[in-house]
Amino acid sequence: MLKSQSIQLEQSKRRERLAELSNTEELSEEGRSEMRSLTQAYQDGEVELRAALVLEEAEREKIAEPDKQQTDFDRECRSFDLTAVIGSLVDGKPLSGREAEVNEELESRHGVGQKGVRFPWESLLETRADAVTDSSAGTSGELASRPTMNALERFFETSAAGRFGVNVMQVTGAPSFPEITGGAGLSWVAEGEGADADAISTTAKQPAIHTATGRYLLSRQAIRQNSALQSILRRDLAEVLREGIDLAIFQGTGADEQPAGFETVLTGGRTAALDDVASFSDFLLRATEIQETAKLSTPSQVRIAGAPIVHQTLADTLISGTAVSELDRLKGAGFATLWSSQVSARGARDETDKGASTVYFGAGSNNAYVPTWGSPELIVDPYSESKTGKVALTMFAFLDVLIQRTATHYFKLTGVQDRA
């Protein structure tokens, strides 16, 4: 109970007793003494009540006021200047100002950089203002919510993996990702009866840290003279990292320090060889299988990912006697499609000028993840390329690829040819 509520309860009891004494026809000396005592106590209680109300209101305002520490840090991360870091390290000077403070905070959160300077994911975003993910008004009297996408989500938002439904997240230590493999089901019972529950069987996967490395050469002249260097670095470094991670998610082999991507994970009954030209009918067959095994309610939840050449093949293949292409039929079926060279490379031409690639089918999101550990690191090396007058920038990001529900939610179609 709040202090003010406790005081108000005591004040109510005093008023009640004072009313009883006031209604007494002949008040004794003892009654008068009690009345004086109650009156004094009531006056003291009012003073104490006002003080308690002021104190509690201040506490409420303090609690209601958002913690601005994280907001301020996010703002500093969005203003992080990569060129300042590069300029300082090239000149052999220690970091200073905002960049030094952000690096220090990131090291306190994620550990001291083992190889270079820690920098925030926000510094790789071309648009640095907050991105609202939901601006709809609240319902049932709830306050409207305007959550914002974090830097990682925004960084991968336009990537092929992000559009395919792969989720990226920050993790620490050795997290475990459980997956229910059996035992969960719905029963129908009559009134007064019960249902026996089956034991739930689960499996779990633990991601392992893999180090992604990106390298970029920059001239010393550009560092000192290019006024647009900050935006150029932001764009190019982001693309190097995003492209490499996309390739690992789809084509990672699991060997040579790479994570295991869809190409490696989908085996056995989750893959088939088409060995024929790409067509709507073949894609529809596999997409429908995914919709059935994943128990999806609409075809729009099925995502189809392939190489750009497959997109061209479907668009160029017209239904006999019509202007409708195989691509038009695929779009009309409601499936979500994406075409990227990171999904699958165009196969080498054979003697008949045909090339083949791989097409992936996936169900919704929240089934594949990219756990990332901490913030990326940057090494500025002004020495190894010194004779050419260039500075080598090397980025490190620490992540893994973890794919679940492979038996029901994903399928791989190989040998998809781009020529009949």
C-alpha positions in Angstrom: 0.0 0.0 0.0 1.2 3.5 -0.9 2.2 5.8 2.0 -0.6 8.3 0.9 -3.2 5.5 0.9 -2.2 4.5 4.4 -2.5 8.1 5.7 -5.9 8.5 4.0 -7.1 5.4 5.8 -6.0 6.7 9.2 -7.6 10.1 8.4 -10.9 8.4 7.6 -10.8 6.6 11.0 -10.1 9.9 12.8 -13.0 11.7 11.0 -15.3 8.8 11.9 -14.3 9.1 15.6 -14.6 12.9 15.6 -18.1 12.6 14.2 -19.1 10.2 17.0 -17.8 12.6 19.6 -19.5 15.6 18.0 -22.9 13.8 18.2 -22.5 13.1 21.9 -25.0 15.3 23.9 -22.9 15.6 27.0 -19.2 15.5 26.3 -17.0 14.5 29.3 -13.6 15.9 30.0 -12.1 12.7 28.7 -14.0 13.1 25.5 -12.9 16.7 25.1 -9.3 15.6 25.5 -9.7 12.9 23.0 -11.3 15.3 20.5 -8.4 17.8 20.9 -5.9 14.9 20.4 -7.8 13.7 17.3 -8.0 17.2 15.9 -4.3 17.7 16.3 -3.6 14.3 14.8 -5.9 15.1 11.9 -4.1 18.3 11.1 -0.7 16.6 11.3 -2.0 13.9 9.0 -3.1 16.4 6.4 0.4 17.8 6.3 1.9 14.3 6.0 -0.6 13.4 3.3 0.4 16.4 1.1 4.1 15.6 1.5 3.4 11.9 0.6 1.4 12.9 -2.5 4.1 15.2 -3.7 6.8 12.6 -3.2 4.8 9.8 -4.9 4.0 12.1 -7.9 7.7 12.8 -8.3 8.5 9.0 -8.2 5.7 8.4 -10.8 7.2 10.9 -13.1 10.7 9.4 -12.6 9.3 5.9 -13.4 7.3 7.1 -16.3 10.1 9.0 -17.9 11.9 6.7 -20.3 15.5 5.8 -19.7 17.3 8.1 -22.1 20.7 6.4 -21.8 20.0 3.9 -24.5 18.3 6.5 -26.7 21.2 8.8 -26.4 23.6 5.9 -27.2 21.6 5.0 -30.3 21.8 8.5 -31.5 25.5 8.5 -31.1 25.8 5.3 -33.0 23.8 6.7 -35.9 26.2 9.6 -36.0 29.3 7.4 -35.8 31.8 8.6 -38.4 33.9 5.8 -40.0 36.1 8.4 -41.8 37.1 9.8 -38.4 38.2 6.3 -37.3 40.2 5.7 -40.5 41.8 9.2 -40.3 42.9 8.7 -36.7 44.3 5.3 -37.3 46.1 6.2 -40.5 47.8 9.1 -38.7 48.6 6.9 -35.7 46.4 8.9 -33.3 44.1 7.5 -30.7 40.4 7.7 -31.2 38.7 10.7 -29.7 35.3 12.3 -29.3 32.1 10.4 -30.2 34.0 7.6 -31.9 36.1 6.8 -28.9 33.1 6.9 -26.5 31.0 4.6 -28.8 33.9 2.2 -29.2 34.4 2.1 -25.4 30.7 1.5 -24.8 30.6 -1.3 -27.4 33.7 -2.9 -25.9 32.0 -2.8 -22.4 29.0 -4.6 -23.8 30.5 -7.0 -26.3 34.1 -7.4 -25.1 37.3 -5.7 -26.2 37.9 -6.0 -30.0 40.3 -8.8 -30.6 41.6 -7.5 -33.9 40.4 -3.9 -34.4 38.1 -1.1 -33.4 34.5 -2.0 -32.6 32.0 0.0 -34.6 28.1 0.0 -34.5 25.9 -1.6 -37.1 24.2 1.8 -37.4 27.3 3.2 -39.1 26.6 1.0 -42.1 23.1 2.2 -42.7 22.6 4.7 -45.5 19.5 6.1 -43.9 20.1 6.7 -40.2 16.7 8.0 -38.9 14.6 5.6 -37.0 12.4 3.3 -39.2 9.0 2.7 -37.8 7.7 -0.8 -38.2 4.1 -0.3 -37.0 2.2 2.9 -36.8 -1.2 1.5 -36.3 -3.3 2.9 -33.4 -3.8 0.7 -30.3 -7.0 -1.2 -29.8 -9.2 -1.8 -26.7 -8.1 1.3 -25.0 -4.4 0.5 -25.3 -1.8 3.1 -26.1 -0.7 3.2 -29.7 2.7 1.6 -30.2 5.4 2.8 -32.7 8.3 0.2 -32.4 11.4 0.9 -34.4 13.6 -1.6 -36.3 16.9 -2.1 -34.7 20.1 -1.6 -36.7 20.6 -5.3 -37.5 17.0 -5.7 -38.8 17.4 -2.6 -41.0 20.8 -3.7 -42.3 19.4 -7.1 -43.6 16.0 -5.7 -44.5 16.8 -5.5 -48.3 19.0 -8.5 -48.4 18.0 -11.7 -50.3 18.1 -13.7 -47.1 15.9 -11.1 -45.3 13.3 -11.2 -48.0 13.4 -15.0 -47.9 12.3 -14.9 -44.2 15.7 -15.3 -42.5 15.7 -13.5 -39.2 18.8 -11.8 -37.7 19.4 -11.4 -34.0 21.9 -10.4 -31.4 23.0 -13.2 -29.1 25.6 -13.8 -26.3 27.4 -16.9 -25.1 26.1 -20.2 -26.5 22.4 -20.0 -27.0 20.2 -23.0 -27.7 17.4 -23.0 -30.3 14.8 -25.7 -29.4 12.5 -27.2 -31.9 9.4 -29.4 -31.1 9.5 -32.5 -33.2 6.4 -34.4 -31.9 3.8 -34.6 -29.2 2.0 -31.4 -29.8 -1.6 -31.8 -30.9 -5.2 -30.7 -30.5 -7.9 -33.0 -29.1 -11.7 -32.7 -29.0 -13.5 -33.9 -25.9 -17.1 -34.2 -24.6 -18.3 -32.2 -21.6 -16.7 -33.5 -18.4 -14.1 -35.6 -20.2 -10.4 -35.0 -20.6 -7.7 -35.9 -23.1 -4.5 -37.7 -22.6 -1.4 -35.6 -23.4 1.5 -37.1 -25.4 5.0 -36.3 -24.3 6.5 -33.5 -26.3 9.8 -34.5 -28.0 12.2 -31.7 -28.9 15.6 -31.2 -30.4 17.9 -28.3 -30.0 20.7 -26.7 -32.1 23.5 -24.5 -30.9 25.0 -22.0 -33.2 28.8 -21.7 -33.5 30.7 -18.5 -34.1 32.0 -18.0 -37.6 34.0 -15.0 -38.6 33.0 -13.1 -41.8 35.8 -11.0 -43.2 35.5 -8.2 -45.8 38.5 -6.3 -47.3 38.4 -2.9 -48.9 41.2 -0.7 -50.3 41.1 3.0 -50.0 43.6 5.6 -51.3 45.1 8.1 -49.0 44.2 10.9 -51.3 40.5 9.9 -51.0 40.7 9.9 -47.2 41.9 13.5 -47.2 40.1 15.0 -50.2 36.8 13.2 -50.8 34.0 15.1 -49.2 31.5 12.2 -49.8 33.8 9.5 -48.4 31.5 8.9 -45.4 28.5 8.0 -47.6 30.8 6.0 -50.0 32.2 3.9 -47.2 28.8 3.4 -45.6 27.4 2.1 -48.9 30.4 0.0 -50.1 31.3 -1.6 -46.7 27.6 -2.4 -46.1 27.3 -4.1 -49.5 30.5 -6.1 -49.1 29.3 -7.5 -45.7 25.6 -8.0 -46.8 26.6 -9.7 -50.0 29.0 -12.1 -48.3 26.5 -13.0 -45.6 23.8 -13.6 -48.1 26.0 -15.9 -50.0 26.8 -17.9 -46.8 23.1 -18.2 -45.9 22.1 -19.7 -49.3 25.4 -21.3 -50.5 27.5 -21.8 -47.3 29.2 -25.2 -47.4 29.9 -25.6 -43.7 33.6 -26.2 -44.6 36.5 -23.8 -44.7 35.1 -21.8 -41.7 31.9 -21.1 -43.6 28.4 -21.6 -42.0 26.2 -24.3 -43.4 23.6 -22.6 -45.6 20.4 -23.9 -47.4 22.5 -25.5 -50.1 24.2 -27.8 -47.6 21.4 -28.3 -45.1 18.7 -29.3 -47.5 19.5 -32.9 -48.5 17.7 -36.2 -49.0 13.9 -35.8 -49.4 14.2 -32.1 -49.2 15.8 -31.8 -52.6 15.1 -32.9 -56.2 16.7 -32.4 -59.5 14.6 -30.7 -62.2 17.1 -31.0 -65.0 14.8 -29.1 -67.3 13.9 -25.6 -68.2 12.2 -23.5 -65.4 8.4 -23.6 -65.6 5.4 -22.5 -63.6 4.1 -26.0 -63.3 7.3 -27.4 -61.7 7.5 -24.4 -59.3 3.8 -24.7 -58.4 4.2 -28.4 -57.6 7.0 -27.7 -55.1 5.4 -24.6 -53.6 2.1 -26.5 -53.1 4.0 -29.2 -51.3 5.6 -26.6 -49.0 2.1 -25.0 -48.3 0.8 -28.5 -47.3 3.7 -29.7 -45.2 4.1 -26.3 -43.4 0.3 -26.1 -43.0 0.1 -22.6 -44.5 -3.2 -20.8 -45.0 -2.3 -18.8 -48.1 0.2 -19.2 -51.0 1.5 -15.7 -50.3 3.4 -17.3 -47.3 5.5 -19.4 -49.6 8.6 -17.7 -50.8 10.5 -18.7 -53.9 14.1 -17.7 -54.3 16.2 -18.1 -57.4 18.9 -16.7 -59.7 18.1 -13.6 -61.9 18.5 -15.8 -65.0 15.5 -17.9 -63.8 13.4 -14.8 -63.6 14.4 -13.9 -67.2 13.6 -17.5 -68.4 10.1 -17.4 -66.8 9.4 -14.0 -68.3 10.6 -14.9 -71.8 8.6 -18.2 -71.9 5.1 -17.4 -73.2 2.0 -19.7 -73.1 1.4 -20.8 -76.6 -0.9 -18.4 -78.5 -1.0 -15.8 -75.7 1.0 -12.9 -74.3 0.9 -14.5 -70.8 4.3 -15.7 -69.5 5.3 -18.4 -67.0 6.3 -15.5 -64.7 2.8 -14.0 -65.0 1.3 -17.3 -64.0 3.6 -17.6 -61.0 2.8 -14.1 -59.8 -0.9 -14.8 -60.3 -0.7 -17.8 -58.0 0.2 -15.4 -55.2 3.7 -16.7 -54.3 6.4 -14.3 -53.1 9.4 -14.4 -55.4 12.9 -13.0 -55.2 15.8 -13.2 -57.6 19.4 -12.6 -56.6 22.8 -13.8 -57.6 23.5 -14.5 -53.9 20.8 -17.2 -54.0 22.4 -19.2 -56.7 25.0 -18.5 -59.3 24.2 -19.0 -63.0 25.6 -22.4 -64.0 28.3 -22.7 -66.6 27.1 -23.1 -70.2 27.2 -26.5 -71.8 27.6 -27.4 -75.4 23.9 -26.6 -76.0 24.3 -23.1 -74.4 22.2 -24.2 -71.3 23.1 -23.3 -67.8 21.5 -24.5 -64.5 21.0 -23.0 -61.1 19.2 -23.8 -57.9 15.8 -22.5 -56.7 14.7 -22.6 -53.0 11.2 -22.8 -51.6 10.5 -21.6 -48.0 7.6 -21.1 -45.7 7.1 -17.8 -43.9 9.7 -16.6 -41.4 10.9 -17.5 -37.9 12.3 -20.8 -39.1 15.9 -19.7 -40.1 18.1 -17.4 -38.1 21.4 -15.5 -38.3 22.7 -15.2 -34.7 25.3 -12.4 -34.4 27.7 -11.9 -31.5 28.4 -8.3 -30.6 29.3 -5.5 -33.0 31.6 -5.8 -36.0 35.2 -4.8 -35.9 37.3 -2.7 -38.2 41.1 -2.9 -38.8 42.7 0.0 -40.6 46.1 -1.1 -42.1 48.1 1.8 -43.6 51.3 -0.4 -44.0 50.7 -3.5 -46.1 49.6 -1.4 -49.2 51.8 1.6 -48.4 53.9 1.3 -51.7 50.7 1.8 -53.7 49.5 4.7 -51.5 46.5 2.8 -50.3 45.0 1.9 -47.0 43.5 -1.5 -46.4 40.3 -1.7 -44.4 39.3 -5.1 -43.0 35.9 -5.8 -41.4 35.1 -8.7 -39.1 31.5 -9.8 -38.2 30.8 -12.8 -36.0 27.8 -14.9 -36.9 26.3 -18.3 -37.8 23.4 -19.6 -39.9 20.8 -21.8 -38.2 18.0 -23.4 -40.1 15.1 -25.3 -38.4 12.1 -27.2 -39.7 13.9 -28.4 -42.8 11.7 -31.4 -43.1 8.5 -29.4 -43.6 9.3 -25.7 -44.3 12.0 -25.8 -47.0 12.8 -27.4 -50.3 15.6 -27.2 -52.9 15.1 -27.7 -56.6 18.4 -28.2 -58.4 19.2 -28.3 -62.1 16.8 -25.5 -63.1 17.9 -24.8 -66.6 17.5 -21.4 -68.3 17.3 -22.8 -71.9 15.0 -25.5 -73.3 
